[in-house]
Amino acid sequence: MSIQIRKTLLQVETTLIEGGKAAAAPLKLFAAIAVVKNPWAGKGFVADLKPEIHAGAPVLGELLTKMILDAVGSGETVEAYGKAAVVGLDGEIEHASALIHTLRFGNHYRQAVGAKSYLAFCNTRGPGNAPIMIPLMDKNDEGRRSHYLTIQTAIPDAPAADEIVVALGASVGGRPHHRIGDRYQDLKDLGQDVANPAGV
């Protein structure tokens, strides 16, 4: 069964001034979003989610990646990235997770932007107009705090109780006036190993 897409949305946010100070370069944030029918809605507890994952996740990964690339211009231009899903109230958190926590979804994006880092993520449940939070981090450097960003948006009529909102996010640039340093300096100051930041 193929995934049923009700609609897609593309959001572009440009920040020119932050903290009362003009940005040296505008920060551009992009969100590509699909509202889809929850393929497990109305079926009770489904033990094996794999058939629907295999049918839907690649379609969504390809579609949303193309939307991001068309908006940004190229994969190379993307500096930070992330993903999110919000399942409607009749669904499980596992349903939101299922469509985004699979290489069949994420690898489309990861390969298109030439990324090394894992995709930052958020999966939640909510009604229409629920917050859609897409956490971002540098696509190649997980410790680059300047690119710890979050895209926040909402869709007034989604997700319906039997829907899932699936999203990818991207940034071109980091926070305009980032000044908290990177985690590597913290590790150095604390005398901890960069390769073993938790010290375990």
C-alpha positions in Angstrom: 0.0 0.0 0.0 1.5 3.3 -1.0 1.5 6.3 1.3 -1.4 8.7 1.0 -0.2 12.3 0.9 -2.9 14.9 1.6 -0.7 18.0 1.1 2.8 19.4 1.3 4.2 22.6 2.7 7.4 24.5 2.3 8.5 27.1 4.8 11.4 29.5 4.4 12.4 31.8 7.3 15.1 34.5 6.9 16.5 36.2 10.0 18.1 39.5 9.3 18.4 41.0 12.8 19.0 39.0 16.0 19.4 40.6 19.4 18.9 44.0 18.0 22.0 43.6 15.8 22.1 43.0 12.0 23.3 39.6 11.0 26.6 39.6 9.0 24.8 37.1 6.7 21.0 36.3 6.9 20.2 33.0 8.5 17.9 31.0 6.3 15.9 28.1 7.6 13.9 25.7 5.4 11.2 23.2 6.3 9.7 20.7 3.9 6.6 19.0 5.3 4.2 16.3 4.2 0.8 15.5 5.8 0.0 11.9 5.3 -2.6 9.3 6.2 -1.4 7.2 9.1 -1.1 3.8 7.4 -1.8 2.1 10.8 -4.8 4.1 11.7 -7.9 2.1 12.7 -6.0 -1.2 12.7 -5.5 -1.5 16.4 -2.1 -2.7 17.7 0.0 -3.7 14.7 3.0 -5.8 15.6 4.9 -5.6 12.4 5.2 -2.1 11.0 7.8 -3.0 8.4 5.6 -3.4 5.3 4.2 0.2 5.6 7.6 1.6 6.5 9.1 0.1 3.3 6.2 1.4 1.2 6.0 4.9 2.6 9.4 6.0 4.1 11.3 6.0 0.8 8.6 8.0 -1.0 8.6 10.6 1.8 12.4 10.7 2.0 12.7 11.3 -1.7 9.9 13.9 -1.9 11.0 16.0 1.1 14.6 15.9 0.1 13.8 17.2 -3.3 11.7 20.0 -1.8 14.6 21.1 0.4 17.1 20.9 -2.5 14.8 22.8 -4.9 14.4 25.6 -2.2 18.0 25.8 -1.1 19.6 25.3 -4.5 22.1 22.5 -3.8 23.0 19.9 -1.2 26.3 21.5 -0.7 24.6 24.7 0.5 22.9 23.0 3.4 24.9 23.4 6.6 22.6 21.9 9.3 19.8 19.4 9.0 17.2 17.5 10.9 13.9 15.7 10.8 10.6 15.4 12.7 7.2 13.7 12.8 4.0 14.4 14.6 1.4 11.7 14.8 -2.3 12.5 15.3 -4.1 11.6 18.5 -5.4 8.3 17.3 -1.9 7.1 16.5 1.1 5.9 18.5 4.4 7.7 18.9 5.8 4.5 17.3 3.9 5.4 14.1 5.7 8.8 13.9 9.0 7.2 14.7 8.5 4.5 12.1 8.4 6.8 9.1 11.5 8.8 10.0 13.7 6.5 12.0 14.7 4.3 9.0 17.5 4.6 6.6 15.0 4.3 3.8 13.8 7.8 4.8 17.0 9.5 6.1 19.5 8.3 3.6 17.9 10.2 0.8 18.6 13.4 2.6 21.9 12.4 4.1 23.4 11.4 0.7 21.9 14.4 -1.1 23.7 16.9 1.2 26.8 14.9 1.7 26.4 14.5 5.5 28.4 12.6 8.1 26.4 13.4 11.2 23.2 11.6 12.3 19.9 13.5 11.6 18.8 15.3 14.7 15.1 14.4 15.3 11.9 15.0 17.2 8.8 12.7 17.3 5.7 13.7 19.1 1.9 13.3 19.2 -0.7 16.0 19.0 -3.8 17.5 17.4 -4.1 19.9 14.5 -1.9 22.9 15.0 0.4 21.0 17.3 4.0 22.4 17.3 6.3 20.9 14.7 9.8 21.1 16.1 12.7 20.3 13.8 16.0 20.3 15.6 19.0 20.9 13.5 22.8 20.3 13.8 25.8 20.7 11.6 25.6 18.0 8.9 29.3 17.0 9.4 30.3 18.2 13.0 28.0 17.2 15.9 29.9 19.5 18.2 29.5 22.7 16.3 27.1 24.6 18.6 26.6 27.5 16.2 24.4 25.2 14.2 22.3 23.9 17.0 19.0 25.4 15.8 15.3 24.5 15.9 12.7 25.2 13.3 9.2 25.6 14.9 6.1 25.8 12.9 2.5 24.4 12.9 -0.3 23.5 10.5 -3.8 24.6 11.5 -5.5 21.5 10.2 -2.8 18.8 10.7 -2.3 16.3 11.9 -5.8 15.0 11.9 -6.4 12.2 14.4 -5.6 9.6 11.6 -2.6 11.5 10.1 1.1 11.9 10.5 3.1 15.1 9.7 6.6 14.3 8.4 9.2 17.0 8.0 12.8 17.7 7.0 14.6 20.9 8.0 17.7 22.7 6.8 19.7 25.8 7.6 22.1 27.8 5.5 24.4 29.2 8.2 24.4 29.1 12.0 23.0 31.4 14.6 23.8 35.0 13.6 25.8 36.0 16.7 26.8 32.6 18.1 29.2 33.1 21.0 29.0 30.1 23.3 31.9 28.2 21.6 32.0 24.5 20.6 31.8 21.5 22.8 35.5 20.7 22.1 36.7 23.6 24.3 34.5 22.4 27.1 36.0 18.9 26.8 39.5 20.4 26.8 38.7 22.6 29.8 37.3 19.6 31.7 40.2 17.4 30.8 38.0 14.9 29.0 38.6 12.9 25.8 37.0 14.3 22.7 36.4 10.7 21.5 34.8 9.8 24.8 32.8 12.9 26.0 30.7 11.1 28.6 33.9 9.8 30.3 32.6 6.2 30.4 
